[in-house]
Amino acid sequence: MKKKKVWLAVLVIAVVICAVGVLLWFLLSGSNKSSKDILTDSIKHNFGLTKITKSDTDYEKFIKENIINATVSAKINVDDEIATGQLDFYGGKEQLYLLGELKEGNEKFALEGLLKEKRIYFTLKDKLSKYYYVDLDEILKEVQTELENLEGLNIDFEKITKYIEESIEEVITEDKIEVESATKTINGKEYKTKKYSYTITGLDVYNMASSFIKKVKADKELYKQLVDVLEKTEYKNANIDEMFDAVLDEIAVVKEYGKLLTYKAHIYNDVAISSEITVYIQEQNQSIPLLFVINNIDGFYEAYLSVMGQRIINFEAKETSTDNYDLSVSAQGQKLVVGTFKGNEDKFSLELRNTEALGEEFKVTADAEIKDEFTTKANIKFEFARELDGELTIETKVVDSIPSVDVSNSAPYKEMTEEDKKVLEEFGLDDVNLESSEDMLEGMF
């Protein structure tokens, strides 16, 4: 019985998450200027989506033809004890190189690793006697076995997507969007707006799932594909129809939940100046509203989270002049962090510091310059009280080559000497199993 309750809870949570996704998909998929499109525009405006453009860069091709270098340097001072570190990473043209160095007092740690000729090499500089390696083919053997087990399987995901879209359109229709005149106060100023609202209920989600399952069952080709996939899993003896029915039975409880999510948009002069998302959390037979609001007009940006009418956390950015903003973060009505932002998406500087109300002293400054997708530079400085301060720099660029490393003096990882094993133990690396790294390496190239 306990297992069933856990299973039900997981399904209900999944349904709520799907409900959020369904509404966002619906609002972002309009084609004609209608109430639905107005809601779509509100999301793009208030969530900054109008500034997001699709990149024309073919990243896979670029990485195959070029090498990218990323360098991260850090310096931390704790009670006058200084620690420094640097991480250099190179990747591209089916090669990888990594050098990580950490220095604290007289102690120094330097880990070097590289991918070369289908082998992963590593060493601790000035600690291990040589480089050790693991064959990449051995690491990927288990992955290849799994792929072989899936050979011949084919699922038409385009059909699945199509049936999801059709199920959504059947349940969420434009005639259910409510439109009314309203007044919205933002930054102390009142705006006469037109408010658009849409609510997703538990019944909507159930009907959508039911419609989708009916479409899949009616498609003999897709149905067979799913059966073939099940036969390759631990559920090979299961009846797919019974599984579909069990899913509907389990999520039937959401029909009793009423409202799951409401989205509202306030439109002023054909622009969305405010968006509100309310998620209704079911707790002990009560529906608790969790409200997230974004206001965006006349150089003023505000986002806050509210529970049962009480603001929990609030962020504000107020434009003082072109590309200059005053920032603040408040919790339960009390301002805790203030700061400034100067610049744009290509070059900017940021400063954040505490207020007296926060108590804990800190200051963070950041400067960044973004030339293009692969060439960036950023510097971050921080101070916490008087016991901790530090600096972090990050730089990425395209380079001509990966550092040359002589690995002629190397041996298989399994043939590591007893002396070198003791060195790894000293640094807490003796339990690292390089041969279990297939999850990290799968799909790298």
N, C-alpha and C positions, 0 to 999 in steps of 0.2 A: 504494500500500500504506500509505503514511504517513497519507494522508487517511482511509483506512478505520479505522486505529487511533484517530485523533482522534475520528472519528464514533462508534466503539464506546465510547470512554472517556466521551464526553458522555452516551450512552445509559445506561451503567452508573451514572453519577452520578445521572442523572434517576431511574433505577429505585430507587436507595437512598433518595433524597428522597421518592419516592412511597411507599416502604415505611414511612417514618416517618409520613407523612400518613395512610396506610391504618390503621395501628395506633391513632393518636390518634382518627381518625374512628370506628373500631370501639369504642374504649373510651368515647367520648362519646355513643354513639347507643343506649344500652340503654333498655329500657322496663319490665322486670320486675326485682325484686330478686333478683339472681343473682350468680354469680362475676364476670360481665361488669360488672354494676352496681357491685360493690364496687371493681373497678378504676377505673371511671368516677369514683366518689366520691373515690378516692385522688388522681386527677389534679386534681379541683376543689379539694380541700383543700390539697394541697401546692403547687400553682401559683397559689393565690389566686383561683381562678375563682369560688368561692362568693361573693366580694364584688363580682363584676361583675354589674350588672343592666342589662337592656336599656332604653335611653332611649326615652321616648315622644315625644321632640321630633322634629318634622318639620323637619329642617335646611334642606332646599331651600325650603320655604315660609317659614321664618323669615328666611333671607337675602334672599328676594324682598320681604319686608315690613319689614325692619329694617336698620339700619346698625351694623356692628361696628367699633370702633376698637381697634387694638393699638398700643401705644407701647413701644419698647425704647430705654432710655438706658444709655450706658456711659461710664465714666471709667477710663482706664488710665494708670498712672504707671510709666515705665521709666527708671531712673537719673535721677529728678527731672525728666524731660521728660513733660509731661502731654498726653494726647490725649483729646478728648471726642467723643462721637457720639450721634445720636438718630435713630431711624427711626419715623415715624408712618405708619400704614396705616389706611385706611378702605375698607370694602367692603360692598356691599349695595344693594338696589333698582336692580340693573343699573348700578351706578356703582362706580368705583374711584378712589382717590387715594393717592399715595405721596409722602412728603417725607423724604429722607435727608440728614442734615447731619453733616459730619465737620470737626473743628477741631483743628489741631496747630500750636502756636506762633502765628505770624502767618498761616498758611495755612488757608484755609477752602474747603470743597467742599460744595455744596448741590445735590442733584438732585431735581427735582420732576417728577412724572408723573401723568397722570389719564386716565381713560376717560370720554368725554363725547360723546353723540350719534354713536355708532359711529365715533369717532375716538380714537386713542391719541396724547395730547400729551405732550411732554417739553421740559425746558429745564434748563440749568445756571444757577442764580440768580447774577446779577451777572457772568456770564461770557459767555453767549450773548446775541445781540441780541434774540431773540424766542423764542416757542414754536414747535416744529416738530411735525408730526403725520403719522401714517400712517393711512389708511382701514382700519378693521377688516374691511370687506368684501373688500379686496384681500388681507389677511393670511389670511383664511379661504377664499379662492377654491380653493386647492389641496386643502384639507380637503373642501370641498363636492364637488369633482371626484371624490375618492376615494369619498365616500359615494354619489354617483350611480352609480359603477361597481358598487357592492354592492347597488343597488336590485333588489328581486325575490328576493334570496337569503334563505333562511329555514332555520335549523337548530333542531331541537327539542331544546333543551338539557335539558329535563325528562326526555326519554327517555334521553339520554346519562347523566345523573345516576342515573337508575333502574338502568341497566345496570351502572354502576360499583358501586352498592350491592349489586346481586344478585351480581356477581362476587366482591365482598369476602366476602359472607355464605357463598358456596360454599366459599371457601378458609379463612377464619378462623372457626372454630366454637368454641363454649363448651367442648366436650369436650376441647379441646387446652390449656385453662388448667390449669396445675399448682397444687395447693394442698397446703401442708405447714406443720407447726408449726415455729417458728424463734425465735431470740433476737436482738434488735436493741439495740445499745448506742448511746445518743444522749446527748451532754453528760455522759458518765461514768455514766449510769444504764442498767441493763438492763431491757428490756421483753420479756415473753413475747408473741409475736405469731403471727398466722397469715399466712403469706406466699403471695401469688398471683403467678404468673409466666406470661408468654406470650412466645413467640419467633416472629419472622417469618423465614423462610428465603428464599433465592434462588428455590427451587422454588415457594414460595407466590406470590411476585411474578410469576414467569413464568406460572403457572397462572391467576392473576387477569387478566393481560393477554390471555392466550389466550382465556379465557372471554368477556371483554369484546368482543374482536374478532369472535368467533363470533356474539354477540348482535347486533352492528351489521350484520354481513353478512346475517343472517337477517331483518332489518327492512328491507323493500324501500323504504319511504317515507324512512326516515332515510338509508339507503344512497344514494338518489338525491340527497338534499339535500347530502351530502358531495361527491358527484361534481360537482354544480353549482358548489359553492364552489371546487373544484380548477380548474375551467374558467376561473375568473376570476383565477387566479394563474399564476405562471411554470411550474407543474406541470400545465398544462392538457392536455398530451399524455401524462401518466403514467397508468398503469393502477392503480386504487385497490386492487385485489386484490393486485397485486404489491407495492404499498407496504406493505400490512398484513403480507404474508408476509415482507418484508424486515425489518420491525420485529421480528417474532418471531425471525427468524434472528439478528439482531444481539444481542438481549437473551438469547438462549438460554444464553450463557456464564454468566449469573448463577445458573443451576441448579447450577453447580459450586462456588459460593461458600459454600454451607452457611448458617450463621447470618448474618443481616443486622442484626437489631435484637431486643433483649430488653427487656421492661418488667416490673418487679417492684414490688409494693406490700406493705408491712407494715401489717397491721391490728391495732389495739390498742383494746379497748373500743368496737368498731364504728367507729373512726375511723382513717383512714390517717395514720400518723405518719412514714412514709418512702416515697419513690418513687425508683426507680432505673431509668435508661435507659442501656442499653449498646448502642453502635453499633459494629459490627465493620468496621474499615477494611481493605480488601484491599491489601497492599503486598508486592510481590516474593514471591508465592506464600505469604504469611503473612497470618493474620487477627489484626489488632491491635485489642484491645478499648479503646474510648473510653467511660468511665463518667461519667455525670452523675447526682448524687445530691441530693435535697432532703429534709431532715429538718425536721419541724414539730410540736412538742409542748411543752406546759407553758411557754409564753412564750419558747421557744427556737426560732429559725429558722436553718437552716444549708443552704448550697448549695455544692457543690464539684465540680470537674472532676478526674478521675483517669485517668492513662494507664498501663497495665500495672502497676496496683497503687500507683502513686506519685501523691499529690495534687499537682496543678500549681497550682491556685488555689482559695482557700477564702474564703467570705463567711459571717460570723456576725452575728446580731442577737439579743441576750439581753435580755429584759424585766426591768428592775430595779424598776419600780413601774408603776402603771396609765398607759399611753400614754408610757412612758419606756423607751428601749432603749440599750444599749451596742452599738456596732458595731465590726467589725474586718474587715480584708482581709489574708489571708496568701498567700504564694507559697512553695511547696515547704517548708512547715512553719515559715516565718519570718514573724512579724507585721510588716507594712509600714505599714498605715494603721489608725488607730483613730478613733472618733468617737462622737457621741450623736445620737439622734433623739427628739424630743418632740412629741407631738400625734397627730393622726389625719388622715383623708383630706380634712377640711375646713380645718384650720389646723395648721401644723406648723413646726418649726425643726430644722435639721440642721447639724451641725458635723463636719468631717473634718480630720485633721491627720496629719502623718508621725510615724513612730517613729524612734529612733536607727538602727535597722537599715536603713531606707530611705536615709538619708544626705541626700537632697534635702529641704530644709525647705519646708513649705507649710502653709497653713491655708485652709480654705474654710468659710464659713458661709452658710446660706440660710434665709430665712423666707418662707412662702407662706400666702396666704389665698384659699380658693376659695369664693365665695359661691354661684355656680351655673355652668352650662356656659359662659356667656359673660362672666362677671364674675370676674376673678381679679387677684391682685397678688402679685408675688414680688420679693424683693431678694436678690442674691447678692454676697458680698464674698470676695475671694481675695488671698492673699499668697504669693509664691514667693520664698524666700530674702529678700534685702533689696533686690533690684534691680527687682522687679516686684510691683505690687499694683494693685487696681482694684475697681470696683463696677459691678454690672449690675442694672437694674430692669426689670421687665416688667409691663405692666398691660393688661388687656383689659376693655372695657365696651361697652354698647349706647348709642349716641348718636342725636340727632335728625336730624343732617344731615352732609353732607360739606362740607369747606371750599370756599368759593366762589372760583373762579379766573377771571380775565378773560383769555380766549384770543383776543380779537378781533385782536390783533397776532400772527398766526401764519401759517405757510407750510408747504407740503408738505415732507417730509423730503428729497425729491429736489432741492428748490430751495434747499438750504442755501447760504449765502454762503461764499466762500472763507475769510473771516476766522473764521467760526464753525467751519468744518472744521478750521482750525488749532488752535482752542481744544480741540476734541475730541481731536486728536492729542496735545496736551499732557497730557491726562488719560488717554490710552491707550484712548479710546473710539471711535477712528476706524474700527475693524474691526467694530463692532457692526452687525449686519444685522437691523434691526427686522422686515423682511419675512419672516424665517425663523422667526418666533415662533409659528407656528401650533400647534406641539406644546404650548406653554405655555398658549395661549389656548383650545384646543379643549376643549369641555365646561365652560368657566368658568361659563357661565350655563345 
